[in-house]
Amino acid sequence: MNSRHHDRPDPAGSGNPILRGVDGVSYACARLGEVMVAAIAAMLCFEVAARYLFNSPTIWAQDIAVVCQVWFTYLGMAYVLRQRSLIRITALLALAGPALRRIADGLALLIILAFSLVAVIYGWDIVADSIRLGRRQPTMLELPNWIAELPVVVGFALLALQALAELIRLPFAPAPDFSPSGEHAPTHAGPPIE
């Protein structure tokens, strides 16, 4: 490999270890979410068998499954943003030129970043109150509320980091394609996009 080519700076930042680290955390959280989905299925199957085959329902399966569902939902948000798989309304943007599409994408990322930061701040207040007051869920298992509230803070913090990473990349990346032919999931199946 030509060393001159190797030493060229990467304008999109995919070689930047911090941006790659953000992508890696998003990817790892998405994979953890997949494990949680499998665990939820196993817990609910176990609960059905315990209840209807052995007439001995558990007090934990439903509560833990709900908590896992909340966690995997919020843990996956940053990865979904990185993959550009969030729901978008693009009827007018499909007709726009590259500069306007880039501006619209940047504005959307700024809104996501701002909303995420607000969610982290207010979410942390709720988690801290739950810990301080010892609030518990009104179920037989009586899990502490903060266990189901913390994923909101963690998920939106990860989403804010990913939105910031995408904003950094935006000026150097190709303009987003909002046409029907351009609206498809990325084809890579491995670790984060670089």
Backbone hydrogen bonds in HBPLUS format (Angstrom, degrees):
<---DONOR---> <-ACCEPTOR-->    atom                        ^
c    i                          cat <-CA-CA->   ^        H-A-AA   ^      H-
h    n   atom  resd res      DA  || num        DHA   H-A  angle D-A-AA Bond
n    s   type  num  typ     dist DA aas  dist angle  dist       angle   num
A0006-HIS N   A0002-ASN O   3.08 MM   4  6.38 155.6  2.14 147.2 154.6     1
A0007-ASP N   A0003-SER O   2.91 MM   4  6.05 142.2  2.06 145.0 153.5     2
A0008-ARG N   A0005-HIS O   3.36 MM   3  5.51 158.0  2.41 102.6 108.9     3
A0013-GLY N   A0010-ASP O   3.05 MM   3  5.50 156.7  2.10 113.7 121.2     4
A0016-ASN N   A0013-GLY O   3.00 MM   3  5.00 151.5  2.09 101.8 111.0     5
A0020-ARG N   A0016-ASN O   2.91 MM   4  6.11 163.4  1.94 158.1 163.7     6
A0021-GLY N   A0017-PRO O   2.81 MM   4  5.83 142.0  1.95 132.8 143.4     7
A0022-VAL N   A0018-ILE O   2.95 MM   4  6.30 153.9  2.02 149.3 155.3     8
A0023-ASP N   A0019-LEU O   2.99 MM   4  6.25 165.1  2.01 149.6 153.6     9
A0024-GLY N   A0020-ARG O   2.77 MM   4  5.95 149.7  1.86 142.8 152.1    10
A0025-VAL N   A0021-GLY O   2.92 MM   4  6.17 155.3  1.99 150.3 155.6    11
A0026-SER N   A0022-VAL O   3.02 MM   4  6.29 162.4  2.05 150.7 155.6    12
A0027-TYR N   A0023-ASP O   2.88 MM   4  6.10 158.4  1.92 148.7 155.0    13
A0028-ALA N   A0024-GLY O   2.86 MM   4  6.05 163.2  1.89 148.8 153.4    14
A0029-CYS N   A0025-VAL O   2.91 MM   4  6.09 159.9  1.95 151.1 156.4    15
A0030-ALA N   A0026-SER O   3.00 MM   4  6.22 151.0  2.09 143.7 151.8    16
A0031-ARG N   A0027-TYR O   2.99 MM   4  6.32 155.3  2.05 150.4 157.1    17
A0032-LEU N   A0028-ALA O   2.87 MM   4  6.15 153.6  1.94 146.7 154.5    18
A0033-GLY N   A0029-CYS O   2.88 MM   4  6.13 148.7  1.98 142.3 150.9    19
A0034-GLU N   A0030-ALA O   3.06 MM   4  6.45 144.0  2.19 141.3 150.6    20
A0034-GLU N   A0031-ARG O   3.08 MM   3  5.03 118.8  2.47  91.9 106.9    21
A0035-VAL N   A0031-ARG O   3.13 MM   4  6.54 150.5  2.22 145.8 153.2    22
A0036-MET N   A0032-LEU O   2.96 MM   4  6.32 152.3  2.04 147.3 155.4    23
A0037-VAL N   A0033-GLY O   2.95 MM   4  6.28 149.0  2.05 148.2 156.1    24
A0038-ALA N   A0034-GLU O   3.17 MM   4  6.49 159.2  2.22 147.0 151.6    25
A0039-ALA N   A0035-VAL O   2.89 MM   4  6.18 152.3  1.96 146.6 155.3    26
A0040-ILE N   A0036-MET O   2.78 MM   4  6.02 153.4  1.85 149.4 156.4    27
A0041-ALA N   A0037-VAL O   3.05 MM   4  6.34 162.9  2.08 149.4 153.0    28
A0042-ALA N   A0038-ALA O   3.00 MM   4  6.26 157.7  2.05 146.6 152.8    29
A0043-MET N   A0039-ALA O   2.82 MM   4  6.05 162.7  1.85 153.1 157.8    30
A0044-LEU N   A0040-ILE O   2.92 MM   4  6.11 166.1  1.94 156.8 160.2    31
A0045-CYS N   A0041-ALA O   2.96 MM   4  6.09 154.7  2.03 145.1 152.4    32
A0046-PHE N   A0042-ALA O   2.90 MM   4  6.07 158.9  1.94 148.1 154.3    33
A0047-GLU N   A0043-MET O   2.85 MM   4  6.10 153.7  1.92 145.6 153.3    34
A0048-VAL N   A0044-LEU O   2.93 MM   4  6.16 159.8  1.97 147.2 151.8    35
A0049-ALA N   A0045-CYS O   2.95 MM   4  6.20 165.2  1.98 151.4 155.5    36
A0050-ALA N   A0046-PHE O   2.80 MM   4  5.99 163.6  1.82 152.7 157.9    37
A0051-ARG N   A0047-GLU O   2.85 MM   4  5.94 158.5  1.90 149.0 155.0    38
A0052-TYR N   A0048-VAL O   2.88 MM   4  5.88 172.3  1.89 155.1 157.3    39
A0053-LEU N   A0049-ALA O   2.89 MM   4  5.12 147.8  1.99 130.8 140.4    40
A0054-PHE N   A0049-ALA O   3.30 MM   5  6.78 141.4  2.46 153.1 161.8    41
A0056-SER N   A0050-ALA O   2.75 MM   6  5.24 173.8  1.75 148.6 146.5    42
A0064-ILE N   A0060-TRP O   2.95 MM   4  6.01 173.8  1.96 169.5 171.3    43
A0065-ALA N   A0061-ALA O   2.94 MM   4  6.00 156.1  2.00 146.8 154.2    44
A0066-VAL N   A0062-GLN O   2.97 MM   4  6.17 156.2  2.02 150.6 156.2    45
A0067-VAL N   A0063-ASP O   3.05 MM   4  6.32 161.4  2.09 149.5 154.4    46
A0068-CYS N   A0064-ILE O   2.91 MM   4  6.12 161.1  1.94 150.4 155.7    47
A0069-GLN N   A0065-ALA O   2.91 MM   4  6.11 148.7  2.01 142.4 151.4    48
A0070-VAL N   A0066-VAL O   3.01 MM   4  6.33 155.6  2.07 150.3 155.8    49
A0071-TRP N   A0067-VAL O   2.96 MM   4  6.25 165.1  1.98 152.6 156.7    50
A0072-PHE N   A0068-CYS O   2.84 MM   4  6.06 171.1  1.85 156.5 158.2    51
A0073-THR N   A0069-GLN O   3.10 MM   4  6.11 151.6  2.18 142.1 149.6    52
A0074-TYR N   A0070-VAL O   3.21 MM   4  6.44 168.4  2.23 154.4 156.1    53
A0075-LEU N   A0071-TRP O   2.87 MM   4  5.94 158.9  1.91 156.4 163.3    54
A0076-GLY N   A0072-PHE O   3.25 MM   4  6.06 137.0  2.44 133.0 140.5    55
A0077-MET N   A0074-TYR O   3.41 MM   3  5.56 158.3  2.46 104.6 110.4    56
A0080-VAL N   A0076-GLY O   3.05 MM   4  6.24 158.2  2.10 156.5 163.0    57
A0081-LEU N   A0077-MET O   3.01 MM   4  6.32 154.3  2.08 150.0 156.8    58
A0082-ARG N   A0078-ALA O   2.95 MM   4  6.23 161.3  1.98 149.3 154.4    59
A0083-GLN N   A0079-TYR O   2.94 MM   4  6.16 148.8  2.04 147.2 155.4    60
A0085-SER N   A0080-VAL O   2.95 MM   5  5.28 178.1  1.95 159.7 159.0    61
A0084-ARG N   A0081-LEU O   2.88 MM   3  4.89 153.1  1.95 104.6 113.4    62
A0094-ALA N   A0090-THR O   2.90 MM   4  5.82 144.7  2.03 154.9 158.4    63
A0095-LEU N   A0092-LEU O   3.04 MM   3  5.56 148.7  2.14 111.2 119.8    64
A0096-ALA N   A0093-LEU O   3.07 MM   3  4.96 148.2  2.18  98.6 108.3    65
A0101-ARG N   A0097-GLY O   3.02 MM   4  6.24 157.9  2.07 155.7 162.8    66
A0102-ARG N   A0098-PRO O   2.94 MM   4  6.11 154.2  2.01 147.7 154.3    67
A0103-ILE N   A0099-ALA O   2.96 MM   4  6.24 157.0  2.02 147.7 154.2    68
A0104-ALA N   A0100-LEU O   2.87 MM   4  6.07 162.2  1.90 149.2 154.0    69
A0105-ASP N   A0101-ARG O   2.94 MM   4  6.11 155.5  2.00 144.0 150.8    70
A0106-GLY N   A0102-ARG O   2.90 MM   4  6.11 156.9  1.95 147.2 153.7    71
A0107-LEU N   A0103-ILE O   2.85 MM   4  6.11 156.5  1.90 151.7 158.2    72
A0108-ALA N   A0104-ALA O   2.95 MM   4  6.16 159.8  1.99 147.2 152.6    73
A0109-LEU N   A0105-ASP O   2.94 MM   4  6.19 155.9  2.00 146.9 153.6    74
A0110-LEU N   A0106-GLY O   2.90 MM   4  6.16 152.4  1.97 146.8 154.5    75
A0111-ILE N   A0107-LEU O   2.95 MM   4  6.23 155.7  2.01 150.2 156.5    76
A0112-ILE N   A0108-ALA O   2.92 MM   4  6.18 159.4  1.97 149.1 154.9    77
A0113-LEU N   A0109-LEU O   2.87 MM   4  6.05 160.0  1.91 147.3 153.0    78
A0114-ALA N   A0110-LEU O   2.88 MM   4  6.07 165.5  1.90 149.5 153.3    79
A0115-PHE N   A0111-ILE O   2.88 MM   4  6.00 171.0  1.89 153.5 156.5    80
A0116-SER N   A0112-ILE O   2.89 MM   4  5.93 156.2  1.95 145.8 153.1    81
A0117-LEU N   A0113-LEU O   2.99 MM   4  6.23 157.2  2.04 149.8 155.2    82
A0118-VAL N   A0114-ALA O   3.07 MM   4  6.37 159.5  2.12 151.1 156.4    83
A0119-ALA N   A0115-PHE O   2.89 MM   4  6.13 159.2  1.93 149.8 156.0    84
A0120-VAL N   A0116-SER O   2.88 MM   4  6.14 150.7  1.97 147.5 155.6    85
A0121-ILE N   A0117-LEU O   3.02 MM   4  6.24 164.6  2.04 150.2 153.6    86
A0122-TYR N   A0118-VAL O   2.96 MM   4  6.16 177.2  1.96 161.6 161.0    87
A0123-GLY N   A0119-ALA O   2.73 MM   4  5.47 145.6  1.85 134.9 146.6    88
A0124-TRP N   A0120-VAL O   2.87 MM   4  5.87 154.0  1.94 142.4 148.6    89
A0125-ASP N   A0121-ILE O   3.26 MM   4  6.56 150.4  2.35 140.3 147.9    90
A0126-ILE N   A0122-TYR O   3.17 MM   4  6.50 153.0  2.24 145.3 151.6    91
A0127-VAL N   A0123-GLY O   2.94 MM   4  6.27 161.9  1.98 152.6 157.6    92
A0128-ALA N   A0124-TRP O   2.81 MM   4  5.97 167.8  1.83 153.8 157.3    93
A0129-ASP N   A0125-ASP O   2.95 MM   4  6.14 155.5  2.02 143.9 150.6    94
A0130-SER N   A0126-ILE O   2.94 MM   4  6.18 158.4  1.99 149.2 155.2    95
A0131-ILE N   A0127-VAL O   2.95 MM   4  6.25 156.0  2.01 152.5 159.0    96
A0132-ARG N   A0128-ALA O   2.86 MM   4  6.03 167.8  1.87 151.1 155.1    97
A0133-LEU N   A0129-ASP O   2.79 MM   4  5.85 164.0  1.81 153.7 157.9    98
A0134-GLY N   A0130-SER O   2.87 MM   4  5.58 119.6  2.24 131.1 144.3    99
A0135-ARG N   A0130-SER O   3.07 MM   5  5.01 140.0  2.23 133.8 142.6   100
A0134-GLY N   A0131-ILE O   3.33 MM   3  5.11 141.1  2.49  91.7 102.5   101
A0145-ASN N   A0135-ARG O   3.01 MM  10  5.66 167.8  2.02 126.7 130.2   102
A0137-GLN N   A0143-LEU O   2.79 MM   6  5.51 164.1  1.82 162.8 167.2   103
A0139-THR N   A0137-GLN O   2.86 MM   2  5.58 140.6  2.01  99.8  90.3   104
A0147-ILE N   A0144-PRO O   3.23 MM   3  5.94 154.3  2.30 118.0 123.9   105
A0148-ALA N   A0145-ASN O   3.00 MM   3  5.69 137.1  2.19 119.9 129.1   106
A0149-GLU N   A0145-ASN O   3.14 MM   4  6.31 130.8  2.39 141.2 153.8   107
A0150-LEU N   A0146-TRP O   2.85 MM   4  5.62 154.6  1.92 147.6 149.5   108
A0152-VAL N   A0149-GLU O   3.17 MM   3  5.79 144.6  2.30 115.7 124.2   109
A0153-VAL N   A0150-LEU O   3.02 MM   3  5.31 116.7  2.43 106.2 120.5   110
A0154-VAL N   A0150-LEU O   2.99 MM   4  6.28 170.6  2.00 163.8 165.6   111
A0155-GLY N   A0151-PRO O   2.74 MM   4  5.57 161.6  1.77 140.7 147.3   112
A0156-PHE N   A0152-VAL O   3.04 MM   4  6.02 163.9  2.06 142.6 147.4   113
A0157-ALA N   A0153-VAL O   2.94 MM   4  6.01 147.1  2.05 144.3 153.9   114
A0158-LEU N   A0154-VAL O   2.97 MM   4  6.21 160.8  2.00 152.0 156.7   115
A0159-LEU N   A0155-GLY O   2.89 MM   4  6.12 152.5  1.97 142.9 151.6   116
A0160-ALA N   A0156-PHE O   2.86 MM   4  5.98 153.4  1.93 141.2 147.7   117
A0161-LEU N   A0157-ALA O   3.03 MM   4  6.32 159.8  2.07 147.8 152.8   118
A0162-GLN N   A0158-LEU O   2.92 MM   4  6.16 158.3  1.97 149.0 155.2   119
A0163-ALA N   A0159-LEU O   2.84 MM   4  6.01 157.3  1.89 148.8 155.3   120
A0164-LEU N   A0160-ALA O   2.95 MM   4  6.14 156.1  2.01 147.7 154.1   121
A0165-ALA N   A0161-LEU O   2.94 MM   4  6.20 156.9  1.99 145.7 152.3   122
A0166-GLU N   A0162-GLN O   2.87 MM   4  6.14 155.3  1.93 148.4 155.2   123
A0167-LEU N   A0163-ALA O   2.88 MM   4  6.13 148.2  1.98 144.2 153.2   124
A0168-ILE N   A0164-LEU O   2.98 MM   4  6.28 152.4  2.06 148.6 155.6   125
A0169-ARG N   A0165-ALA O   3.07 MM   4  6.36 150.7  2.16 143.9 151.7   126
A0170-LEU N   A0166-GLU O   2.91 MM   4  5.92 139.9  2.07 143.3 154.1   127
A0172-PHE N   A0169-ARG O   2.95 MM   3  5.68 145.1  2.07 126.7 136.4   128
A0173-ALA N   A0169-ARG O   3.13 MM   4  6.10 131.7  2.37 149.3 159.9   129
A0182-GLY N   A0179-SER O   2.83 MM   3  5.03 133.1  2.05 104.0 118.3   130
A0183-GLU N   A0179-SER O   3.04 MM   4  6.26 125.6  2.35 152.5 167.8   131
A0184-HIS N   A0182-GLY O   3.09 MM   2  5.88 123.2  2.43 108.6  92.9   132
